[in-house]
Amino acid sequence: MPESAPVITATLLLEAVGAGMRTSWSARDGASHRSTRARTGQTAPPAVRPRAPRGPRDREAATVRAGAPRPGAAGRRDREAPSGVAGGRRGTRAAHEETEGPAMERAAVFDVDGTLVDTNHLHVTAWWEAFRQAGHRVPMHAVHRAVGLSSSDLVAHLLGEDRDEDRDGELSAAHKALYGQYFDRLPALPDAGRLLGRLHRDGWKVVLATSAGGAELSALRRAIDADEAITATASADDVDEGKPAAEPVEHALGLAGVPAERAVFVGDTVWDMRAGSRAGVRCVGVLCGGIPRADLEEAGADAVYDDPAHLLASLADSPLA
């Protein structure tokens, strides 16, 4: 309490007890000594009702007497308190973090094919050939629009519900064998590894969420060449449903230990944007997978960039700032 407060309180109490009562006050500790009248057993006169505060200074004094902090005092205590002391800025931040968690803990979740590695058209060619070998005529543009779905969902999407489902496994195996020929030379998109490294240094937890798994996922990570920046990977082997279901993104958030409201999902397909939107995260689209900007925005993208290099160059003004 400021030094002026005991003086104001003593003055009002002296008015209340009237003349003849001898009272001494300590401005340091506010303790009162018993008066001469109290020691002799004399009866005190009736208490005088304090006058109502008339001006700003009186109102401030009344506030102090009621036990409330003087206006502006909290701000001064916060500035004057030493670092680490409760009531100081560090103490306040520590108390906040106990209830809200680390202030800067965020997750950047990335799709891989077409987002970080330039593989979409390799997938298109492999799937087209797998369908051709099985006697199906599927246009490449249709295959391209389906890339990003899990293998079983892609086959169902392109061949329909009246297909022979017993042959789905053969088609997936053929695609895997054909695509596997490129594992030793998958090309990362420009600045993909640098983007992940920058986000990692900025305090983001980087998690991959991909329909790839096993040897394919290992080949993709070799192409990106940024393992030191990657916190975890949510692969097709870890979930029951692939994109556009929310499960792959939700699983990635669980691996990072970060809630959806503190996460951003980056992908290149409408399936990515729908999965991220259903998981409740902000979505960023990239055009390097070959899907038009308007389609990504309609599916839920908050922002769209050309490729990882463009996103890295625009990071300060992006949802990943």
C-alpha positions, 0 to 999 in steps of 0.5 A, a space after each residue: 500500500 502506498 505511504 499516503 494510505 495510513 495517513 488518510 485512514 488515521 485522519 478519518 478514524 480520529 474524526 470518528 472517535 472525537 476529541 480527547 482520545 489519544 491515539 498514535 499511529 505507526 506509518 510503517 506497520 499501520 498498528 494502533 496503540 490503545 488510547 488513554 480513554 480505553 485504558 481508563 475504561 471511559 466510554 467512547 463517543 458515538 462513531 461519526 459517519 464518514 463523509 462521502 468522497 467528494 473528488 477524485 482524490 477522496 474516491 481514491 482514498 476510499 478505494 484504498 481503505 476498502 482494500 482495492 489496489 490504487 488505480 495504476 498500482 498493479 501496473 507499477 508493481 508489475 514493472 517493479 517486481 524482480 524477474 521470476 517473482 509472482 506479480 512480475 512479468 515472468 511470474 505472470 507468464 509462468 502462472 499463465 503457462 501452468 494453466 494454458 500450456 507453453 505459449 509458443 507450442 504450435 504444430 505445422 502438419 504437412 502432406 508429402 506427395 505433391 506438397 514437399 516431393 514432386 511425385 503426383 504425376 509419377 503416381 498418375 502414370 503408375 496408376 494409369 498403367 496399373 489400370 491399363 494392365 487390368 483392362 480398365 480405361 481411366 483418363 489420366 486427368 481423372 487419376 490426377 484428381 484422385 491422387 491424395 486418396 488412399 489406395 482403396 479409396 482411389 480405386 473405389 473413386 475411379 472405378 465405382 461401386 459396381 467394380 469387382 472389389 476382389 481385384 482391388 488388391 491387385 491394382 494396389 500392388 501393381 501401382 506400388 510395384 510401378 511407382 517403386 521404380 522411382 524410389 531412388 530418385 524422387 525429387 523434392 520440391 524447391 526449398 522443401 527441406 529448408 522450409 521444414 528447417 526454418 519452421 523447426 527453428 521458429 519453434 513449430 513442431 513439424 509433423 508429416 501426415 501422408 497416405 504413404 507408408 513403409 519403404 515409400 515413406 522412407 524414400 520420401 523422407 530421404 528426398 526431403 532430407 530434413 529429418 532433424 526438423 521432423 518431430 513425427 510422422 502420421 502414415 497410412 499404417 497408423 490410421 483406419 481412414 485416409 484423407 479426406 477423413 480427419 483422422 490422419 490430421 488428428 493423429 498428427 496433432 496427437 503425435 505433436 501434442 498440440 490442439 487444432 487451434 494451434 496448428 496449420 495443415 499444408 497440402 496440395 489436394 482438395 482431399 488435404 483441405 477437407 481433411 484439415 478443415 474437418 480436423 479444425 485446423 487452418 489449411 494452406 494450399 500449394 499449387 505444385 501438386 497441379 490442383 487449381 487455386 479455386 478448387 483448393 480455396 473451395 475445399 477450405 484453404 485459407 491461403 494458397 502458395 505456388 510451392 514450398 519455396 514461395 511459402 518460405 519466402 512469404 512466411 512472415 505474412 502467412 498463417 505460419 508466421 
